[in-house]
Amino acid sequence: FPMSTPTSQSGPPTAPRAAAGLRPSVLQLAIRDKAALHAAYMGFINGGGLFVPTTRSAQLGDDVFAIVSLLDDPAKLPIPGKVCWITPAGVPGRQQGIGMRFAANEAGEQARVRIEKLLTGSLGATRPTHTI
């Protein structure tokens, strides 16, 4: 059966859509509690990342832009990044979606710091996540 797997640093075997000049996909995500944030956050990704449930097709390396609502904060967090994980439909026990690695810029760093601050004390927890 298909497995969810992270990407290597060498990149995808096919050219990502960004290279073809296409605009990044915009995804919206509302995370309402710390348990959901813990399940979605990909702290094992260098620079941080987030799993976004979606049925949209994507390729590894595609540019994405997420607009994220965190817990009770009315301000939305804009996060640019690249697809680094794909969980296809039909994987037992896993939600379909993509993992995005935060961009190595100020917006990506702000997102990582904000999420890790909210998750203080639970990052090392052994609760299951959407990825690993």
Accessible surface in RSA format (square Angstrom, percent):
REM  Atomic radii and reference values for relative SASA: ProtOr
REM  Chains: A
REM  Algorithm: Lee & Richards
REM  Probe-radius: 1.40
REM  Slices: 20
REM RES _ NUM      All-atoms   Total-Side   Main-Chain    Non-polar    All polar
REM                ABS   REL    ABS   REL    ABS   REL    ABS   REL    ABS   REL
RES PHE A   1   172.88  86.5 105.85  65.6  67.02 174.4 119.86  72.7  53.02 151.7
RES PRO A   2    67.96  49.5  54.79  49.9  13.18  47.9  67.17  55.5   0.79   4.9
RES MET A   3   127.63  66.1 108.33  71.7  19.30  46.0  95.91  81.5  31.72  42.0
RES SER A   4    19.73  16.7   4.94   6.6  14.78  34.1   4.94  10.5  14.78  20.7
RES THR A   5    81.99  58.3  78.27  79.4   3.72   8.9  49.73  66.8  32.26  48.8
RES PRO A   6    67.10  48.9  50.35  45.9  16.75  60.9  50.35  41.6  16.75 104.1
RES THR A   7    42.15  30.0  16.60  16.8  25.55  60.9  13.11  17.6  29.03  43.9
RES SER A   8    75.29  63.6  54.22  72.4  21.07  48.5  53.31 113.5  21.98  30.8
RES GLN A   9   151.37  84.6 119.58  87.4  31.79  75.7  67.70 144.1  83.67  63.5
RES SER A  10   106.68  90.1  62.25  83.1  44.43 102.3  57.12 121.6  49.55  69.4
RES GLY A  11    36.66  45.2   0.00   N/A  36.66  45.2  20.34  55.8  16.32  36.5
RES PRO A  12    40.16  29.3  19.93  18.2  20.23  73.5  21.65  17.9  18.52 115.1
RES PRO A  13   135.55  98.8  90.90  82.9  44.66 162.3 103.66  85.6  31.89 198.2
RES THR A  14    81.12  57.7  75.21  76.2   5.92  14.1  72.07  96.8   9.05  13.7
RES ALA A  15    79.81  73.4  52.65  81.3  27.16  61.8  58.43  82.3  21.38  56.6
RES PRO A  16    31.47  22.9  30.95  28.2   0.52   1.9  31.06  25.6   0.41   2.6
RES ARG A  17    74.48  31.3  72.45  36.9   2.03   4.8  33.90  46.3  40.58  24.6
RES ALA A  18    29.66  27.3  12.55  19.4  17.10  38.9  14.13  19.9  15.52  41.1
RES ALA A  19    78.64  72.3  35.13  54.2  43.50  99.0  47.95  67.5  30.69  81.3
RES ALA A  20    78.59  72.3  40.55  62.6  38.04  86.5  53.14  74.8  25.44  67.4
RES GLY A  21    66.03  81.4   0.00   N/A  66.03  81.4  36.90 101.3  29.13  65.2
RES LEU A  22   105.39  58.7  95.10  68.0  10.28  25.8  96.62  67.9   8.77  23.6
RES ARG A  23   218.16  91.6 194.14  99.0  24.02  57.2  74.93 102.4 143.23  86.8
RES PRO A  24    62.50  45.6  50.83  46.3  11.68  42.4  53.18  43.9   9.33  58.0
RES SER A  25    37.34  31.6  28.14  37.6   9.20  21.2  12.34  26.3  25.01  35.0
RES VAL A  26    69.44  45.7  62.28  56.4   7.15  17.2  62.28  54.1   7.15  19.4
RES LEU A  27     9.74   5.4   8.39   6.0   1.35   3.4   9.73   6.8   0.00   0.0
RES GLN A  28   134.84  75.4 106.55  77.9  28.29  67.4  29.98  63.8 104.85  79.5
RES LEU A  29    27.06  15.1  20.42  14.6   6.65  16.7  24.72  17.4   2.35   6.3
RES ALA A  30    50.62  46.5  26.23  40.5  24.39  55.5  26.23  36.9  24.39  64.6
RES ILE A  31     5.96   3.4   4.21   3.1   1.75   4.2   5.31   3.8   0.65   1.8
RES ARG A  32   173.46  72.8 156.98  80.0  16.49  39.3  66.26  90.6 107.21  65.0
RES ASP A  33    76.02  53.2  73.07  72.7   2.95   7.0  34.38  80.9  41.63  41.5
RES LYS A  34   103.67  50.6  99.97  61.3   3.71   8.8  60.43  54.4  43.24  46.1
RES ALA A  35    63.23  58.1  54.36  83.9   8.87  20.2  55.74  78.5   7.49  19.8
RES ALA A  36    41.72  38.4  33.01  50.9   8.71  19.8  39.84  56.1   1.88   5.0
RES LEU A  37     0.00   0.0   0.00   0.0   0.00   0.0   0.00   0.0   0.00   0.0
RES HIS A  38    11.80   6.5  10.03   7.0   1.78   4.5   8.55   8.8   3.25   3.8
RES ALA A  39    18.73  17.2  17.81  27.5   0.93   2.1  17.81  25.1   0.93   2.5
RES ALA A  40     5.29   4.9   5.16   8.0   0.14   0.3   5.16   7.3   0.14   0.4
RES TYR A  41    10.40   4.9   2.91   1.7   7.49  19.5   2.73   2.0   7.67   9.5
RES MET A  42     0.52   0.3   0.52   0.3   0.00   0.0   0.52   0.4   0.00   0.0
RES GLY A  43    44.97  55.5   0.00   N/A  44.97  55.5  15.41  42.3  29.57  66.2
RES PHE A  44    96.12  48.1  54.14  33.5  41.98 109.2  66.65  40.4  29.47  84.3
RES ILE A  45    21.12  12.0  16.82  12.5   4.30  10.4  18.93  13.6   2.19   5.9
RES ASN A  46   128.21  88.4 109.21 105.5  19.00  45.7  28.76  69.2  99.45  96.1
RES GLY A  47    35.64  43.9   0.00   N/A  35.64  43.9  26.45  72.6   9.18  20.6
RES GLY A  48     1.23   1.5   0.00   N/A   1.23   1.5   0.37   1.0   0.86   1.9
RES GLY A  49     0.00   0.0   0.00   N/A   0.00   0.0   0.00   0.0   0.00   0.0
RES LEU A  50     0.00   0.0   0.00   0.0   0.00   0.0   0.00   0.0   0.00   0.0
RES PHE A  51     0.28   0.1   0.28   0.2   0.00   0.0   0.28   0.2   0.00   0.0
RES VAL A  52     1.32   0.9   1.32   1.2   0.00   0.0   1.32   1.1   0.00   0.0
RES PRO A  53    46.04  33.6  28.92  26.4  17.12  62.2  29.38  24.3  16.65 103.5
RES THR A  54    22.83  16.2  10.18  10.3  12.64  30.1  14.39  19.3   8.43  12.7
RES THR A  55   117.27  83.4  95.78  97.1  21.49  51.2  63.64  85.5  53.63  81.1
RES ARG A  56   125.42  52.7 110.79  56.5  14.63  34.8  46.18  63.1  79.24  48.0
RES SER A  57    89.35  75.5  70.06  93.5  19.29  44.4  52.61 112.0  36.74  51.5
RES ALA A  58    24.93  22.9   8.09  12.5  16.84  38.3   8.09  11.4  16.84  44.6
RES GLN A  59    73.23  41.0  70.69  51.7   2.54   6.0  21.93  46.7  51.30  38.9
RES LEU A  60    49.89  27.8  46.80  33.5   3.09   7.8  46.80  32.9   3.09   8.3
RES GLY A  61    11.54  14.2   0.00   N/A  11.54  14.2   9.90  27.2   1.64   3.7
RES ASP A  62     5.68   4.0   5.68   5.7   0.00   0.0   4.50  10.6   1.18   1.2
RES ASP A  63    43.30  30.3  39.05  38.9   4.25  10.1   8.90  20.9  34.40  34.3
RES VAL A  64     5.40   3.6   2.82   2.6   2.58   6.2   2.82   2.5   2.58   7.0
RES PHE A  65    63.23  31.6  63.23  39.2   0.00   0.0  63.23  38.3   0.00   0.0
RES ALA A  66     0.00   0.0   0.00   0.0   0.00   0.0   0.00   0.0   0.00   0.0
RES ILE A  67    47.63  27.1  45.28  33.7   2.36   5.7  45.28  32.6   2.36   6.4
RES VAL A  68     0.00   0.0   0.00   0.0   0.00   0.0   0.00   0.0   0.00   0.0
RES SER A  69    20.16  17.0  20.14  26.9   0.02   0.0  12.02  25.6   8.14  11.4
RES LEU A  70     1.13   0.6   0.49   0.4   0.64   1.6   0.49   0.3   0.64   1.7
RES LEU A  71    42.73  23.8  29.53  21.1  13.20  33.2  29.53  20.7  13.20  35.5
RES ASP A  72   138.70  97.2 111.59 111.1  27.11  64.1  42.54 100.1  96.16  95.9
RES ASP A  73    46.75  32.7  33.97  33.8  12.78  30.2  15.20  35.8  31.55  31.5
RES PRO A  74   128.41  93.6  97.15  88.6  31.26 113.6 109.62  90.5  18.79 116.8
RES ALA A  75    63.97  58.8  51.51  79.5  12.46  28.4  61.53  86.7   2.44   6.5
RES LYS A  76   120.38  58.7  98.47  60.4  21.92  52.2  64.69  58.2  55.70  59.3
RES LEU A  77    25.47  14.2  24.94  17.8   0.53   1.3  25.47  17.9   0.00   0.0
RES PRO A  78    68.29  49.8  66.64  60.7   1.65   6.0  66.64  55.0   1.65  10.3
RES ILE A  79     0.00   0.0   0.00   0.0   0.00   0.0   0.00   0.0   0.00   0.0
RES PRO A  80    28.61  20.8  28.61  26.1   0.00   0.0  28.61  23.6   0.00   0.0
RES GLY A  81     5.38   6.6   0.00   N/A   5.38   6.6   1.37   3.8   4.02   9.0
RES LYS A  82    83.54  40.8  83.36  51.1   0.18   0.4  66.15  59.5  17.39  18.5
RES VAL A  83     2.58   1.7   0.00   0.0   2.58   6.2   0.00   0.0   2.58   7.0
RES CYS A  84     2.88   2.2   2.56   2.9   0.32   0.7   2.88   7.3   0.00   0.0
RES TRP A  85     3.01   1.2   3.01   1.5   0.00   0.0   3.01   1.6   0.00   0.0
RES ILE A  86    53.11  30.2  46.30  34.5   6.81  16.4  46.30  33.3   6.81  18.5
RES THR A  87     0.89   0.6   0.00   0.0   0.89   2.1   0.00   0.0   0.89   1.3
RES PRO A  88    49.41  36.0  44.07  40.2   5.33  19.4  49.09  40.5   0.32   2.0
RES ALA A  89    64.59  59.4  47.80  73.8  16.79  38.2  49.37  69.5  15.21  40.3
RES GLY A  90    71.52  88.2   0.00   N/A  71.52  88.2  42.36 116.3  29.16  65.3
RES VAL A  91    11.36   7.5   5.52   5.0   5.84  14.1   5.67   4.9   5.69  15.4
RES PRO A  92    91.45  66.7  65.91  60.1  25.54  92.8  78.03  64.4  13.42  83.4
RES GLY A  93    86.11 106.2   0.00   N/A  86.11 106.2  45.53 125.0  40.58  90.9
RES ARG A  94    87.08  36.6  67.08  34.2  20.00  47.6  10.76  14.7  76.32  46.3
RES GLN A  95    87.32  48.8  75.91  55.5  11.42  27.2  33.32  70.9  54.01  41.0
RES GLN A  96    57.12  31.9  50.07  36.6   7.05  16.8  15.09  32.1  42.03  31.9
RES GLY A  97     1.54   1.9   0.00   N/A   1.54   1.9   0.46   1.2   1.09   2.4
RES ILE A  98     5.07   2.9   5.07   3.8   0.00   0.0   5.07   3.7   0.00   0.0
RES GLY A  99     0.00   0.0   0.00   N/A   0.00   0.0   0.00   0.0   0.00   0.0
RES MET A 100     0.00   0.0   0.00   0.0   0.00   0.0   0.00   0.0   0.00   0.0
RES ARG A 101    80.76  33.9  79.60  40.6   1.15   2.7   9.69  13.2  71.06  43.1
RES PHE A 102     7.60   3.8   0.25   0.2   7.35  19.1   0.25   0.2   7.35  21.0
RES ALA A 103    28.96  26.6  16.82  26.0  12.15  27.6  25.60  36.1   3.36   8.9
RES ALA A 104   117.73 108.2  68.17 105.2  49.56 112.7  82.48 116.1  35.25  93.4
RES ASN A 105    75.31  51.9  60.09  58.1  15.23  36.7  41.98 101.0  33.33  32.2
RES GLU A 106   129.05  74.1 117.15  88.6  11.89  28.3  51.05  98.7  78.00  63.7
RES ALA A 107    34.54  31.8  28.63  44.2   5.91  13.4  31.29  44.1   3.25   8.6
RES GLY A 108     0.59   0.7   0.00   N/A   0.59   0.7   0.59   1.6   0.00   0.0
RES GLU A 109    81.41  46.7  78.67  59.5   2.74   6.5  44.80  86.6  36.61  29.9
RES GLN A 110    98.72  55.2  92.15  67.3   6.57  15.6  33.45  71.2  65.27  49.5
RES ALA A 111     0.00   0.0   0.00   0.0   0.00   0.0   0.00   0.0   0.00   0.0
RES ARG A 112    60.02  25.2  60.02  30.6   0.00   0.0   9.22  12.6  50.80  30.8
RES VAL A 113    72.91  48.0  70.12  63.5   2.79   6.7  72.04  62.6   0.87   2.4
RES ARG A 114    72.22  30.3  68.44  34.9   3.78   9.0  36.71  50.2  35.51  21.5
RES ILE A 115     0.00   0.0   0.00   0.0   0.00   0.0   0.00   0.0   0.00   0.0
RES GLU A 116    45.48  26.1  41.81  31.6   3.66   8.7  10.14  19.6  35.34  28.9
RES LYS A 117   160.06  78.1 145.05  89.0  15.01  35.7  92.70  83.4  67.36  71.8
RES LEU A 118    40.18  22.4  36.39  26.0   3.79   9.5  39.65  27.8   0.52   1.4
RES LEU A 119     0.30   0.2   0.29   0.2   0.01   0.0   0.30   0.2   0.00   0.0
RES THR A 120   101.24  72.0  83.04  84.2  18.21  43.4  74.82 100.5  26.43  39.9
RES GLY A 121    83.46 102.9   0.00   N/A  83.46 102.9  42.40 116.3  41.06  92.0
RES SER A 122    17.69  15.0  16.71  22.3   0.99   2.3  17.42  37.1   0.27   0.4
RES LEU A 123    82.72  46.1  59.50  42.6  23.22  58.4  59.67  41.9  23.06  62.0
RES GLY A 124    73.85  91.1   0.00   N/A  73.85  91.1  43.18 118.5  30.67  68.7
RES ALA A 125    41.80  38.4  15.19  23.4  26.61  60.5  26.43  37.2  15.37  40.7
RES THR A 126   139.84  99.5 107.89 109.4  31.95  76.1  81.29 109.2  58.54  88.5
RES ARG A 127   111.83  47.0 102.08  52.0   9.75  23.2  59.51  81.3  52.32  31.7
RES PRO A 128   116.91  85.2 100.03  91.2  16.88  61.4 109.38  90.3   7.53  46.8
RES THR A 129    26.70  19.0  18.54  18.8   8.17  19.5  19.65  26.4   7.06  10.7
RES HIS A 130    48.98  26.8  47.05  32.7   1.93   4.9  26.90  27.7  22.08  25.7
RES THR A 131     5.78   4.1   0.94   1.0   4.84  11.5   0.16   0.2   5.62   8.5
RES ILE A 132   119.20  67.8  89.18  66.4  30.02  72.4 106.60  76.8  12.59  34.2
END  Absolute sums over single chains surface
CHAIN  1 A     7449.9       5578.3       1871.7       4495.1       2954.8
END  Absolute sums over all chains
TOTAL          7449.9       5578.3       1871.7       4495.1       2954.8
